Amino acid sequence: MLRVVLLLLGVGALVWLLRRSFQSNAERSDAVGAEPKPEVDELVRCAHCGVHVPRIEAQTRDGRHFCSREHAQLGGDEDRS
């Protein structure tokens, strides 16, 4: 009976070690209680194509927001003929 208990404890420890070794660093830091992720930034609409992007990633020209540098160069809807 003691052999069975020791065998089960050994198998359980082995499974725990294997799962822990395959766990990514990000998952491990979340489990420990790392800093919370920042909140999502406000979304703005591209004046050229209408796609919504986070304000921090948007290109701004003349007070208008664009999803990419190319769209900022092309201009907004009212700039097109």
PDB file with SEQRES, HELIX, SHEET and CRYST1 records, atoms N, CA, C and O in Angstrom:
SEQRES   1 A   81  MET LEU ARG VAL VAL LEU LEU LEU LEU GLY VAL GLY ALA          
SEQRES   2 A   81  LEU VAL TRP LEU LEU ARG ARG SER PHE GLN SER ASN ALA          
SEQRES   3 A   81  GLU ARG SER ASP ALA VAL GLY ALA GLU PRO LYS PRO GLU          
SEQRES   4 A   81  VAL ASP GLU LEU VAL ARG CYS ALA HIS CYS GLY VAL HIS          
SEQRES   5 A   81  VAL PRO ARG ILE GLU ALA GLN THR ARG ASP GLY ARG HIS          
SEQRES   6 A   81  PHE CYS SER ARG GLU HIS ALA GLN LEU GLY GLY ASP GLU          
SEQRES   7 A   81  ASP ARG SER                                                  
HELIX    1 AA1 LEU A    2  PHE A   22  1                                  21    
HELIX    2 AA2 ASN A   25  VAL A   32  1                                   8    
HELIX    3 AA3 ARG A   55  GLU A   57  5                                   3    
HELIX    4 AA4 ARG A   69  LEU A   74  1                                   6    
HELIX    5 AA5 ASP A   77  ASP A   79  5                                   3    
SHEET    1 AA1 2 LEU A  43  ARG A  45  0                                        
SHEET    2 AA1 2 HIS A  52  PRO A  54 -1                                        
SHEET    1 AA2 2 GLN A  59  ARG A  61  0                                        
SHEET    2 AA2 2 ARG A  64  PHE A  66 -1                                        
CRYST1    1.000    1.000    1.000  90.00  90.00  90.00 P 1           1          
ATOM      1  N   MET A   1       0.821  -1.194   0.000  1.00  0.00           N  
ATOM      2  CA  MET A   1       0.000   0.000   0.000  1.00  0.00           C  
ATOM      3  C   MET A   1       0.867   1.260   0.000  1.00  0.00           C  
ATOM      4  O   MET A   1       0.552   2.235  -0.682  1.00  0.00           O  
ATOM      5  N   LEU A   2       1.947   1.236   0.759  1.00  0.00           N  
ATOM      6  CA  LEU A   2       2.840   2.381   0.827  1.00  0.00           C  
ATOM      7  C   LEU A   2       3.497   2.640  -0.524  1.00  0.00           C  
ATOM      8  O   LEU A   2       3.723   3.789  -0.904  1.00  0.00           O  
ATOM      9  N   ARG A   3       3.802   1.559  -1.249  1.00  0.00           N  
ATOM     10  CA  ARG A   3       4.401   1.712  -2.580  1.00  0.00           C  
ATOM     11  C   ARG A   3       3.447   2.426  -3.541  1.00  0.00           C  
ATOM     12  O   ARG A   3       3.886   3.246  -4.348  1.00  0.00           O  
ATOM     13  N   VAL A   4       2.166   2.128  -3.463  1.00  0.00           N  
ATOM     14  CA  VAL A   4       1.172   2.744  -4.333  1.00  0.00           C  
ATOM     15  C   VAL A   4       1.066   4.245  -4.028  1.00  0.00           C  
ATOM     16  O   VAL A   4       1.008   5.059  -4.949  1.00  0.00           O  
ATOM     17  N   VAL A   5       1.043   4.608  -2.765  1.00  0.00           N  
ATOM     18  CA  VAL A   5       0.957   6.010  -2.371  1.00  0.00           C  
ATOM     19  C   VAL A   5       2.194   6.762  -2.843  1.00  0.00           C  
ATOM     20  O   VAL A   5       2.088   7.859  -3.392  1.00  0.00           O  
ATOM     21  N   LEU A   6       3.373   6.169  -2.629  1.00  0.00           N  
ATOM     22  CA  LEU A   6       4.611   6.814  -3.075  1.00  0.00           C  
ATOM     23  C   LEU A   6       4.661   6.935  -4.596  1.00  0.00           C  
ATOM     24  O   LEU A   6       5.139   7.941  -5.119  1.00  0.00           O  
ATOM     25  N   LEU A   7       4.179   5.934  -5.301  1.00  0.00           N  
ATOM     26  CA  LEU A   7       4.135   5.981  -6.760  1.00  0.00           C  
ATOM     27  C   LEU A   7       3.202   7.091  -7.238  1.00  0.00           C  
ATOM     28  O   LEU A   7       3.549   7.827  -8.162  1.00  0.00           O  
ATOM     29  N   LEU A   8       2.037   7.223  -6.631  1.00  0.00           N  
ATOM     30  CA  LEU A   8       1.102   8.282  -6.998  1.00  0.00           C  
ATOM     31  C   LEU A   8       1.682   9.666  -6.703  1.00  0.00           C  
ATOM     32  O   LEU A   8       1.523  10.585  -7.506  1.00  0.00           O  
ATOM     33  N   LEU A   9       2.342   9.819  -5.575  1.00  0.00           N  
ATOM     34  CA  LEU A   9       2.978  11.091  -5.250  1.00  0.00           C  
ATOM     35  C   LEU A   9       4.086  11.420  -6.253  1.00  0.00           C  
ATOM     36  O   LEU A   9       4.222  12.571  -6.668  1.00  0.00           O  
ATOM     37  N   GLY A  10       4.867  10.433  -6.637  1.00  0.00           N  
ATOM     38  CA  GLY A  10       5.935  10.642  -7.615  1.00  0.00           C  
ATOM     39  C   GLY A  10       5.389  11.035  -8.976  1.00  0.00           C  
ATOM     40  O   GLY A  10       5.917  11.941  -9.622  1.00  0.00           O  
ATOM     41  N   VAL A  11       4.335  10.360  -9.415  1.00  0.00           N  
ATOM     42  CA  VAL A  11       3.717  10.675 -10.710  1.00  0.00           C  
ATOM     43  C   VAL A  11       3.114  12.083 -10.661  1.00  0.00           C  
ATOM     44  O   VAL A  11       3.243  12.846 -11.618  1.00  0.00           O  
ATOM     45  N   GLY A  12       2.464  12.423  -9.563  1.00  0.00           N  
ATOM     46  CA  GLY A  12       1.882  13.763  -9.423  1.00  0.00           C  
ATOM     47  C   GLY A  12       2.952  14.841  -9.457  1.00  0.00           C  
ATOM     48  O   GLY A  12       2.766  15.879 -10.093  1.00  0.00           O  
ATOM     49  N   ALA A  13       4.069  14.608  -8.780  1.00  0.00           N  
ATOM     50  CA  ALA A  13       5.161  15.585  -8.788  1.00  0.00           C  
ATOM     51  C   ALA A  13       5.755  15.711 -10.181  1.00  0.00           C  
ATOM     52  O   ALA A  13       6.086  16.816 -10.610  1.00  0.00           O  
ATOM     53  N   LEU A  14       5.893  14.619 -10.883  1.00  0.00           N  
ATOM     54  CA  LEU A  14       6.432  14.639 -12.247  1.00  0.00           C  
ATOM     55  C   LEU A  14       5.506  15.408 -13.183  1.00  0.00           C  
ATOM     56  O   LEU A  14       5.976  16.215 -13.984  1.00  0.00           O  
ATOM     57  N   VAL A  15       4.216  15.174 -13.095  1.00  0.00           N  
ATOM     58  CA  VAL A  15       3.245  15.892 -13.926  1.00  0.00           C  
ATOM     59  C   VAL A  15       3.295  17.380 -13.612  1.00  0.00           C  
ATOM     60  O   VAL A  15       3.272  18.199 -14.531  1.00  0.00           O  
ATOM     61  N   TRP A  16       3.363  17.748 -12.335  1.00  0.00           N  
ATOM     62  CA  TRP A  16       3.423  19.158 -11.942  1.00  0.00           C  
ATOM     63  C   TRP A  16       4.675  19.820 -12.499  1.00  0.00           C  
ATOM     64  O   TRP A  16       4.605  20.936 -13.013  1.00  0.00           O  
ATOM     65  N   LEU A  17       5.827  19.148 -12.403  1.00  0.00           N  
ATOM     66  CA  LEU A  17       7.077  19.704 -12.928  1.00  0.00           C  
ATOM     67  C   LEU A  17       7.036  19.861 -14.443  1.00  0.00           C  
ATOM     68  O   LEU A  17       7.505  20.870 -14.970  1.00  0.00           O  
ATOM     69  N   LEU A  18       6.485  18.887 -15.147  1.00  0.00           N  
ATOM     70  CA  LEU A  18       6.400  18.972 -16.603  1.00  0.00           C  
ATOM     71  C   LEU A  18       5.475  20.110 -17.035  1.00  0.00           C  
ATOM     72  O   LEU A  18       5.807  20.862 -17.951  1.00  0.00           O  
ATOM     73  N   ARG A  19       4.331  20.240 -16.391  1.00  0.00           N  
ATOM     74  CA  ARG A  19       3.404  21.329 -16.746  1.00  0.00           C  
ATOM     75  C   ARG A  19       4.031  22.687 -16.467  1.00  0.00           C  
ATOM     76  O   ARG A  19       3.852  23.627 -17.242  1.00  0.00           O  
ATOM     77  N   ARG A  20       4.757  22.793 -15.377  1.00  0.00           N  
ATOM     78  CA  ARG A  20       5.398  24.061 -15.017  1.00  0.00           C  
ATOM     79  C   ARG A  20       6.511  24.398 -16.005  1.00  0.00           C  
ATOM     80  O   ARG A  20       6.697  25.568 -16.340  1.00  0.00           O  
ATOM     81  N   SER A  21       7.243  23.413 -16.473  1.00  0.00           N  
ATOM     82  CA  SER A  21       8.342  23.680 -17.404  1.00  0.00           C  
ATOM     83  C   SER A  21       7.826  24.097 -18.781  1.00  0.00           C  
ATOM     84  O   SER A  21       8.500  24.849 -19.484  1.00  0.00           O  
ATOM     85  N   PHE A  22       6.656  23.627 -19.172  1.00  0.00           N  
ATOM     86  CA  PHE A  22       6.100  23.989 -20.476  1.00  0.00           C  
ATOM     87  C   PHE A  22       5.269  25.267 -20.435  1.00  0.00           C  
ATOM     88  O   PHE A  22       4.853  25.770 -21.478  1.00  0.00           O  
ATOM     89  N   GLN A  23       5.030  25.782 -19.263  1.00  0.00           N  
ATOM     90  CA  GLN A  23       4.251  27.007 -19.123  1.00  0.00           C  
ATOM     91  C   GLN A  23       5.133  28.186 -19.537  1.00  0.00           C  
ATOM     92  O   GLN A  23       6.293  28.267 -19.134  1.00  0.00           O  
ATOM     93  N   SER A  24       4.574  29.113 -20.356  1.00  0.00           N  
ATOM     94  CA  SER A  24       5.358  30.251 -20.841  1.00  0.00           C  
ATOM     95  C   SER A  24       5.635  31.232 -19.713  1.00  0.00           C  
ATOM     96  O   SER A  24       4.971  31.209 -18.677  1.00  0.00           O  
ATOM     97  N   ASN A  25       6.618  32.089 -19.923  1.00  0.00           N  
ATOM     98  CA  ASN A  25       6.977  33.093 -18.920  1.00  0.00           C  
ATOM     99  C   ASN A  25       5.828  34.049 -18.659  1.00  0.00           C  
ATOM    100  O   ASN A  25       5.619  34.463 -17.519  1.00  0.00           O  
ATOM    101  N   ALA A  26       5.073  34.411 -19.704  1.00  0.00           N  
ATOM    102  CA  ALA A  26       3.947  35.335 -19.531  1.00  0.00           C  
ATOM    103  C   ALA A  26       2.885  34.727 -18.617  1.00  0.00           C  
ATOM    104  O   ALA A  26       2.367  35.399 -17.725  1.00  0.00           O  
ATOM    105  N   GLU A  27       2.568  33.468 -18.842  1.00  0.00           N  
ATOM    106  CA  GLU A  27       1.571  32.813 -18.007  1.00  0.00           C  
ATOM    107  C   GLU A  27       2.073  32.711 -16.571  1.00  0.00           C  
ATOM    108  O   GLU A  27       1.302  32.869 -15.624  1.00  0.00           O  
ATOM    109  N   ARG A  28       3.359  32.447 -16.416  1.00  0.00           N  
ATOM    110  CA  ARG A  28       3.938  32.311 -15.089  1.00  0.00           C  
ATOM    111  C   ARG A  28       3.893  33.642 -14.345  1.00  0.00           C  
ATOM    112  O   ARG A  28       3.581  33.671 -13.154  1.00  0.00           O  
ATOM    113  N   SER A  29       4.201  34.746 -15.031  1.00  0.00           N  
ATOM    114  CA  SER A  29       4.183  36.048 -14.364  1.00  0.00           C  
ATOM    115  C   SER A  29       2.759  36.472 -14.027  1.00  0.00           C  
ATOM    116  O   SER A  29       2.538  37.136 -13.015  1.00  0.00           O  
ATOM    117  N   ASP A  30       1.775  36.091 -14.873  1.00  0.00           N  
ATOM    118  CA  ASP A  30       0.381  36.404 -14.563  1.00  0.00           C  
ATOM    119  C   ASP A  30      -0.063  35.645 -13.313  1.00  0.00           C  
ATOM    120  O   ASP A  30      -0.794  36.175 -12.477  1.00  0.00           O  
ATOM    121  N   ALA A  31       0.385  34.411 -13.203  1.00  0.00           N  
ATOM    122  CA  ALA A  31      -0.004  33.610 -12.060  1.00  0.00           C  
ATOM    123  C   ALA A  31       0.585  34.168 -10.768  1.00  0.00           C  
ATOM    124  O   ALA A  31      -0.025  34.045  -9.706  1.00  0.00           O  
ATOM    125  N   VAL A  32       1.753  34.773 -10.851  1.00  0.00           N  
ATOM    126  CA  VAL A  32       2.401  35.319  -9.670  1.00  0.00           C  
ATOM    127  C   VAL A  32       1.738  36.617  -9.244  1.00  0.00           C  
ATOM    128  O   VAL A  32       1.784  36.974  -8.066  1.00  0.00           O  
ATOM    129  N   GLY A  33       1.121  37.332 -10.181  1.00  0.00           N  
ATOM    130  CA  GLY A  33       0.453  38.587  -9.861  1.00  0.00           C  
ATOM    131  C   GLY A  33       1.231  39.781 -10.367  1.00  0.00           C  
ATOM    132  O   GLY A  33       1.453  40.744  -9.632  1.00  0.00           O  
ATOM    133  N   ALA A  34       1.642  39.722 -11.611  1.00  0.00           N  
ATOM    134  CA  ALA A  34       2.382  40.832 -12.210  1.00  0.00           C  
ATOM    135  C   ALA A  34       1.476  42.046 -12.332  1.00  0.00           C  
ATOM    136  O   ALA A  34       0.279  41.976 -12.057  1.00  0.00           O  
ATOM    137  N   GLU A  35       2.063  43.153 -12.747  1.00  0.00           N  
ATOM    138  CA  GLU A  35       1.288  44.381 -12.904  1.00  0.00           C  
ATOM    139  C   GLU A  35       0.142  44.164 -13.881  1.00  0.00           C  
ATOM    140  O   GLU A  35       0.293  43.432 -14.859  1.00  0.00           O  
ATOM    141  N   PRO A  36      -1.008  44.794 -13.627  1.00  0.00           N  
ATOM    142  CA  PRO A  36      -2.137  44.633 -14.551  1.00  0.00           C  
ATOM    143  C   PRO A  36      -1.828  45.279 -15.895  1.00  0.00           C  
ATOM    144  O   PRO A  36      -1.068  46.244 -15.978  1.00  0.00           O  
ATOM    145  N   LYS A  37      -2.430  44.731 -16.938  1.00  0.00           N  
ATOM    146  CA  LYS A  37      -2.235  45.275 -18.286  1.00  0.00           C  
ATOM    147  C   LYS A  37      -2.872  46.661 -18.363  1.00  0.00           C  
ATOM    148  O   LYS A  37      -3.884  46.922 -17.713  1.00  0.00           O  
ATOM    149  N   PRO A  38      -2.269  47.554 -19.166  1.00  0.00           N  
ATOM    150  CA  PRO A  38      -2.859  48.889 -19.287  1.00  0.00           C  
ATOM    151  C   PRO A  38      -4.225  48.820 -19.963  1.00  0.00           C  
ATOM    152  O   PRO A  38      -4.503  47.914 -20.748  1.00  0.00           O  
ATOM    153  N   GLU A  39      -5.060  49.786 -19.644  1.00  0.00           N  
ATOM    154  CA  GLU A  39      -6.386  49.821 -20.245  1.00  0.00           C  
ATOM    155  C   GLU A  39      -6.274  50.148 -21.731  1.00  0.00           C  
ATOM    156  O   GLU A  39      -5.285  50.728 -22.177  1.00  0.00           O  
ATOM    157  N   VAL A  40      -7.287  49.773 -22.478  1.00  0.00           N  
ATOM    158  CA  VAL A  40      -7.302  50.000 -23.911  1.00  0.00           C  
ATOM    159  C   VAL A  40      -7.394  51.494 -24.189  1.00  0.00           C  
ATOM    160  O   VAL A  40      -8.165  52.208 -23.549  1.00  0.00           O  
ATOM    161  N   ASP A  41      -6.603  51.956 -25.146  1.00  0.00           N  
ATOM    162  CA  ASP A  41      -6.605  53.359 -25.524  1.00  0.00           C  
ATOM    163  C   ASP A  41      -7.882  53.675 -26.304  1.00  0.00           C  
ATOM    164  O   ASP A  41      -8.516  52.776 -26.856  1.00  0.00           O  
ATOM    165  N   GLU A  42      -8.246  54.930 -26.345  1.00  0.00           N  
ATOM    166  CA  GLU A  42      -9.419  55.379 -27.091  1.00  0.00           C  
ATOM    167  C   GLU A  42      -9.221  55.105 -28.576  1.00  0.00           C  
ATOM    168  O   GLU A  42      -8.129  55.308 -29.107  1.00  0.00           O  
ATOM    169  N   LEU A  43     -10.269  54.647 -29.245  1.00  0.00           N  
ATOM    170  CA  LEU A  43     -10.207  54.392 -30.678  1.00  0.00           C  
ATOM    171  C   LEU A  43     -10.611  55.645 -31.447  1.00  0.00           C  
ATOM    172  O   LEU A  43     -11.529  56.364 -31.053  1.00  0.00           O  
ATOM    173  N   VAL A  44      -9.906  55.893 -32.552  1.00  0.00           N  
ATOM    174  CA  VAL A  44     -10.246  57.010 -33.433  1.00  0.00           C  
ATOM    175  C   VAL A  44     -10.460  56.459 -34.832  1.00  0.00           C  
ATOM    176  O   VAL A  44      -9.917  55.414 -35.189  1.00  0.00           O  
ATOM    177  N   ARG A  45     -11.264  57.176 -35.627  1.00  0.00           N  
ATOM    178  CA  ARG A  45     -11.620  56.722 -36.972  1.00  0.00           C  
ATOM    179  C   ARG A  45     -10.682  57.353 -37.983  1.00  0.00           C  
ATOM    180  O   ARG A  45     -10.418  58.554 -37.928  1.00  0.00           O  
ATOM    181  N   CYS A  46     -10.175  56.542 -38.913  1.00  0.00           N  
ATOM    182  CA  CYS A  46      -9.316  57.038 -39.979  1.00  0.00           C  
ATOM    183  C   CYS A  46     -10.159  57.931 -40.895  1.00  0.00           C  
ATOM    184  O   CYS A  46     -11.231  57.530 -41.349  1.00  0.00           O  
ATOM    185  N   ALA A  47      -9.664  59.145 -41.161  1.00  0.00           N  
ATOM    186  CA  ALA A  47     -10.397  60.091 -42.005  1.00  0.00           C  
ATOM    187  C   ALA A  47     -10.395  59.659 -43.461  1.00  0.00           C  
ATOM    188  O   ALA A  47     -11.158  60.201 -44.260  1.00  0.00           O  
ATOM    189  N   HIS A  48      -9.550  58.691 -43.829  1.00  0.00           N  
ATOM    190  CA  HIS A  48      -9.477  58.250 -45.225  1.00  0.00           C  
ATOM    191  C   HIS A  48     -10.347  57.019 -45.487  1.00  0.00           C  
ATOM    192  O   HIS A  48     -11.175  57.020 -46.398  1.00  0.00           O  
ATOM    193  N   CYS A  49     -10.154  55.967 -44.679  1.00  0.00           N  
ATOM    194  CA  CYS A  49     -10.855  54.703 -44.959  1.00  0.00           C  
ATOM    195  C   CYS A  49     -11.899  54.330 -43.920  1.00  0.00           C  
ATOM    196  O   CYS A  49     -12.703  53.431 -44.165  1.00  0.00           O  
ATOM    197  N   GLY A  50     -11.913  54.992 -42.767  1.00  0.00           N  
ATOM    198  CA  GLY A  50     -12.929  54.715 -41.760  1.00  0.00           C  
ATOM    199  C   GLY A  50     -12.572  53.633 -40.757  1.00  0.00           C  
ATOM    200  O   GLY A  50     -13.376  53.326 -39.876  1.00  0.00           O  
ATOM    201  N   VAL A  51     -11.391  53.050 -40.866  1.00  0.00           N  
ATOM    202  CA  VAL A  51     -10.975  52.011 -39.926  1.00  0.00           C  
ATOM    203  C   VAL A  51     -10.696  52.648 -38.573  1.00  0.00           C  
ATOM    204  O   VAL A  51     -10.146  53.748 -38.503  1.00  0.00           O  
ATOM    205  N   HIS A  52     -11.071  51.963 -37.500  1.00  0.00           N  
ATOM    206  CA  HIS A  52     -10.815  52.460 -36.155  1.00  0.00           C  
ATOM    207  C   HIS A  52      -9.497  51.894 -35.647  1.00  0.00           C  
ATOM    208  O   HIS A  52      -9.257  50.690 -35.736  1.00  0.00           O  
ATOM    209  N   VAL A  53      -8.641  52.765 -35.113  1.00  0.00           N  
ATOM    210  CA  VAL A  53      -7.348  52.376 -34.556  1.00  0.00           C  
ATOM    211  C   VAL A  53      -7.171  53.066 -33.203  1.00  0.00           C  
ATOM    212  O   VAL A  53      -7.780  54.106 -32.953  1.00  0.00           O  
ATOM    213  N   PRO A  54      -6.336  52.490 -32.328  1.00  0.00           N  
ATOM    214  CA  PRO A  54      -6.060  53.177 -31.064  1.00  0.00           C  
ATOM    215  C   PRO A  54      -5.419  54.535 -31.317  1.00  0.00           C  
ATOM    216  O   PRO A  54      -4.596  54.680 -32.221  1.00  0.00           O  
ATOM    217  N   ARG A  55      -5.796  55.521 -30.523  1.00  0.00           N  
ATOM    218  CA  ARG A  55      -5.284  56.880 -30.712  1.00  0.00           C  
ATOM    219  C   ARG A  55      -3.762  56.912 -30.685  1.00  0.00           C  
ATOM    220  O   ARG A  55      -3.151  57.675 -31.433  1.00  0.00           O  
ATOM    221  N   ILE A  56      -3.147  56.109 -29.846  1.00  0.00           N  
ATOM    222  CA  ILE A  56      -1.692  56.129 -29.712  1.00  0.00           C  
ATOM    223  C   ILE A  56      -1.004  55.621 -30.990  1.00  0.00           C  
ATOM    224  O   ILE A  56       0.137  55.996 -31.257  1.00  0.00           O  
ATOM    225  N   GLU A  57      -1.677  54.778 -31.777  1.00  0.00           N  
ATOM    226  CA  GLU A  57      -1.101  54.243 -33.007  1.00  0.00           C  
ATOM    227  C   GLU A  57      -1.472  55.073 -34.240  1.00  0.00           C  
ATOM    228  O   GLU A  57      -0.893  54.881 -35.310  1.00  0.00           O  
ATOM    229  N   ALA A  58      -2.419  55.979 -34.101  1.00  0.00           N  
ATOM    230  CA  ALA A  58      -2.920  56.745 -35.245  1.00  0.00           C  
ATOM    231  C   ALA A  58      -1.921  57.827 -35.660  1.00  0.00           C  
ATOM    232  O   ALA A  58      -1.194  58.376 -34.832  1.00  0.00           O  
ATOM    233  N   GLN A  59      -1.904  58.117 -36.961  1.00  0.00           N  
ATOM    234  CA  GLN A  59      -1.145  59.237 -37.506  1.00  0.00           C  
ATOM    235  C   GLN A  59      -2.077  60.449 -37.494  1.00  0.00           C  
ATOM    236  O   GLN A  59      -3.225  60.344 -37.925  1.00  0.00           O  
ATOM    237  N   THR A  60      -1.605  61.586 -37.013  1.00  0.00           N  
ATOM    238  CA  THR A  60      -2.445  62.779 -36.935  1.00  0.00           C  
ATOM    239  C   THR A  60      -1.899  63.855 -37.857  1.00  0.00           C  
ATOM    240  O   THR A  60      -0.705  64.153 -37.844  1.00  0.00           O  
ATOM    241  N   ARG A  61      -2.788  64.435 -38.661  1.00  0.00           N  
ATOM    242  CA  ARG A  61      -2.416  65.525 -39.574  1.00  0.00           C  
ATOM    243  C   ARG A  61      -3.571  66.496 -39.651  1.00  0.00           C  
ATOM    244  O   ARG A  61      -4.704  66.090 -39.909  1.00  0.00           O  
ATOM    245  N   ASP A  62      -3.308  67.764 -39.434  1.00  0.00           N  
ATOM    246  CA  ASP A  62      -4.329  68.810 -39.491  1.00  0.00           C  
ATOM    247  C   ASP A  62      -5.513  68.505 -38.571  1.00  0.00           C  
ATOM    248  O   ASP A  62      -6.658  68.801 -38.912  1.00  0.00           O  
ATOM    249  N   GLY A  63      -5.243  67.923 -37.425  1.00  0.00           N  
ATOM    250  CA  GLY A  63      -6.298  67.633 -36.464  1.00  0.00           C  
ATOM    251  C   GLY A  63      -7.128  66.413 -36.795  1.00  0.00           C  
ATOM    252  O   GLY A  63      -8.073  66.105 -36.068  1.00  0.00           O  
ATOM    253  N   ARG A  64      -6.810  65.712 -37.861  1.00  0.00           N  
ATOM    254  CA  ARG A  64      -7.544  64.502 -38.245  1.00  0.00           C  
ATOM    255  C   ARG A  64      -6.649  63.287 -38.026  1.00  0.00           C  
ATOM    256  O   ARG A  64      -5.423  63.395 -38.067  1.00  0.00           O  
ATOM    257  N   HIS A  65      -7.257  62.150 -37.798  1.00  0.00           N  
ATOM    258  CA  HIS A  65      -6.525  60.917 -37.499  1.00  0.00           C  
ATOM    259  C   HIS A  65      -6.581  59.975 -38.698  1.00  0.00           C  
ATOM    260  O   HIS A  65      -7.582  59.902 -39.412  1.00  0.00           O  
ATOM    261  N   PHE A  66      -5.477  59.257 -38.897  1.00  0.00           N  
ATOM    262  CA  PHE A  66      -5.364  58.305 -39.996  1.00  0.00           C  
ATOM    263  C   PHE A  66      -4.784  57.005 -39.471  1.00  0.00           C  
ATOM    264  O   PHE A  66      -4.053  56.999 -38.480  1.00  0.00           O  
ATOM    265  N   CYS A  67      -5.114  55.888 -40.145  1.00  0.00           N  
ATOM    266  CA  CYS A  67      -4.653  54.582 -39.695  1.00  0.00           C  
ATOM    267  C   CYS A  67      -3.212  54.306 -40.109  1.00  0.00           C  
ATOM    268  O   CYS A  67      -2.564  53.442 -39.518  1.00  0.00           O  
ATOM    269  N   SER A  68      -2.698  55.014 -41.103  1.00  0.00           N  
ATOM    270  CA  SER A  68      -1.336  54.767 -41.562  1.00  0.00           C  
ATOM    271  C   SER A  68      -0.736  56.049 -42.135  1.00  0.00           C  
ATOM    272  O   SER A  68      -1.447  57.021 -42.393  1.00  0.00           O  
ATOM    273  N   ARG A  69       0.566  56.037 -42.326  1.00  0.00           N  
ATOM    274  CA  ARG A  69       1.260  57.188 -42.904  1.00  0.00           C  
ATOM    275  C   ARG A  69       0.779  57.425 -44.342  1.00  0.00           C  
ATOM    276  O   ARG A  69       0.642  58.570 -44.773  1.00  0.00           O  
ATOM    277  N   GLU A  70       0.527  56.346 -45.074  1.00  0.00           N  
ATOM    278  CA  GLU A  70       0.070  56.465 -46.462  1.00  0.00           C  
ATOM    279  C   GLU A  70      -1.280  57.178 -46.536  1.00  0.00           C  
ATOM    280  O   GLU A  70      -1.487  58.038 -47.392  1.00  0.00           O  
ATOM    281  N   HIS A  71      -2.193  56.819 -45.639  1.00  0.00           N  
ATOM    282  CA  HIS A  71      -3.509  57.465 -45.650  1.00  0.00           C  
ATOM    283  C   HIS A  71      -3.406  58.915 -45.197  1.00  0.00           C  
ATOM    284  O   HIS A  71      -4.180  59.757 -45.653  1.00  0.00           O  
ATOM    285  N   ALA A  72      -2.467  59.220 -44.313  1.00  0.00           N  
ATOM    286  CA  ALA A  72      -2.269  60.618 -43.910  1.00  0.00           C  
ATOM    287  C   ALA A  72      -1.780  61.437 -45.094  1.00  0.00           C  
ATOM    288  O   ALA A  72      -2.154  62.602 -45.232  1.00  0.00           O  
ATOM    289  N   GLN A  73      -0.951  60.850 -45.950  1.00  0.00           N  
ATOM    290  CA  GLN A  73      -0.459  61.549 -47.138  1.00  0.00           C  
ATOM    291  C   GLN A  73      -1.568  61.712 -48.173  1.00  0.00           C  
ATOM    292  O   GLN A  73      -1.623  62.726 -48.870  1.00  0.00           O  
ATOM    293  N   LEU A  74      -2.458  60.711 -48.276  1.00  0.00           N  
ATOM    294  CA  LEU A  74      -3.551  60.776 -49.241  1.00  0.00           C  
ATOM    295  C   LEU A  74      -4.633  61.753 -48.810  1.00  0.00           C  
ATOM    296  O   LEU A  74      -5.292  62.359 -49.654  1.00  0.00           O  
ATOM    297  N   GLY A  75      -4.822  61.912 -47.501  1.00  0.00           N  
ATOM    298  CA  GLY A  75      -5.817  62.852 -47.011  1.00  0.00           C  
ATOM    299  C   GLY A  75      -7.132  62.155 -46.680  1.00  0.00           C  
ATOM    300  O   GLY A  75      -7.270  60.940 -46.820  1.00  0.00           O  
ATOM    301  N   GLY A  76      -8.083  62.956 -46.242  1.00  0.00           N  
ATOM    302  CA  GLY A  76      -9.386  62.437 -45.818  1.00  0.00           C  
ATOM    303  C   GLY A  76     -10.366  62.336 -46.950  1.00  0.00           C  
ATOM    304  O   GLY A  76     -10.026  62.599 -48.104  1.00  0.00           O  
ATOM    305  N   ASP A  77     -11.612  61.947 -46.622  1.00  0.00           N  
ATOM    306  CA  ASP A  77     -12.688  61.771 -47.605  1.00  0.00           C  
ATOM    307  C   ASP A  77     -12.944  63.066 -48.378  1.00  0.00           C  
ATOM    308  O   ASP A  77     -13.137  63.034 -49.594  1.00  0.00           O  
ATOM    309  N   GLU A  78     -12.946  64.192 -47.684  1.00  0.00           N  
ATOM    310  CA  GLU A  78     -13.258  65.457 -48.350  1.00  0.00           C  
ATOM    311  C   GLU A  78     -12.130  65.906 -49.262  1.00  0.00           C  
ATOM    312  O   GLU A  78     -12.351  66.760 -50.121  1.00  0.00           O  
ATOM    313  N   ASP A  79     -10.908  65.354 -49.103  1.00  0.00           N  
ATOM    314  CA  ASP A  79      -9.780  65.724 -49.948  1.00  0.00           C  
ATOM    315  C   ASP A  79      -9.831  65.005 -51.297  1.00  0.00           C  
ATOM    316  O   ASP A  79      -9.213  65.445 -52.266  1.00  0.00           O  
ATOM    317  N   ARG A  80     -10.573  63.896 -51.351  1.00  0.00           N  
ATOM    318  CA  ARG A  80     -10.644  63.123 -52.603  1.00  0.00           C  
ATOM    319  C   ARG A  80     -11.676  63.734 -53.540  1.00  0.00           C  
ATOM    320  O   ARG A  80     -12.678  64.291 -53.092  1.00  0.00           O  
ATOM    321  N   SER A  81     -11.428  63.628 -54.836  1.00  0.00           N  
ATOM    322  CA  SER A  81     -12.398  64.180 -55.792  1.00  0.00           C  
ATOM    323  C   SER A  81     -13.402  63.150 -56.215  1.00  0.00           C  
ATOM    324  O   SER A  81     -14.290  63.446 -57.015  1.00  0.00           O  
TER     325      SER A  81                                                      
END                                                                             
